[in-house]
Amino acid sequence: GKFSIVRTMTDAAALLASLDTGAEASDSSPSLAELRRELHSITHLERSQEELRAALGESPDDADYAEALAENEGVLTRKWQRVAELKQRYEDERKLMV
């Protein structure tokens, strides 16, 4: 469905766009607002990851780049888990409103 969770920057951006143009665009739910914030954060972090991968490709022995990539992957995993939780909370809220 609209809220299926896939872990890429493109998917985060697409989900954000759908939230901003669909029926949810005017929804003021706190869960939805937090979901949007997490997705924005993911898109920025994924962009940083792309830049780090490019830098590591140019300097493969740079331990700082490798460490930053690994740390960010952990953060991204936690953020996607949070998105899944917020998605479920929002869907539960919508069921209660019907």
N, C-alpha and C positions, 0 to 999 in steps of 0.2 A: 504494500500500500504506500501511500504518500510518505509515511513515517518510517519506512524500512531503513535500517541503519547499516550503512556501508562505510568503511573507513578510508576515505580518500578526501582530499581537499575539494575535488570537483563535486563529490557527492554532498559534502558539507555545504558548499556554495549553492548547489541545486536545491537542497532542502531549505536553505535560508530563503532563496528566491521564491520557492513555493509558499513559504509561510508569509512572505511579504506581499504576495499577489492573490492568494486564495482567500477563503472565508476567514482564515486566521489573521489576516492583515489587520482587522479592526478588533481582534480579541485582546483584551487587556489582562488576561490570566497571568499571574505571577510565574507560574510554571512555564508558560510559553515565552515570557520575557527572559527567563533564565535560560531556556533552551536556545533562544536566539543568541544570547551572550556567549554561551558555550560554543555554539557553531562559529561565531565570529572569531573567537579565540583559536579554535581549531584551524580555521583557514589561515590565520596569521602564523601559527606555529608550523603548519605544514609548509608554508612558503619559506620559513626559516630553515626547515629541514632540507628543502631543495637546495637552498644556498649553501648549507653546510656540506651536503653531499658533493656539490660541485667543488667547493673548496678542498674537501678531503681528496677528491679525484686529482686535484692539482698538487696537493701535498699529502700523499698517502701515509706518511710517517708522523703526521701531526696528531699527537695523542689528545690534545685539547678538542679538536674537531670530532674525533671519534667518541670521546667522552660526552661531549655535548649532544651528539646524535643519539647516543644510547639513553642519556637522561631524558631527552625530549620524547623518545619513543615510550618511555614509562609514563610520562605526563600525558601523552596522547591517548594511551590505553585507558588511563583513569578518566580523561575527559570524554572519551567515547562511551565508557560505562555510565558516566553521569548523564550523557545525552540519552542513553537508553532508559535510565531511571526517570528523567524528566519527561520523555516521550510517553512513558507508561502513566505517569502521574497526570499529565495533560489529558490523555485519552480517558482515564478514569474520571477526571473532572467533567469532561464533556458528556460522559454517560450519565452522570448525576444531574446534569442540567436539562436533559431531555425529558 
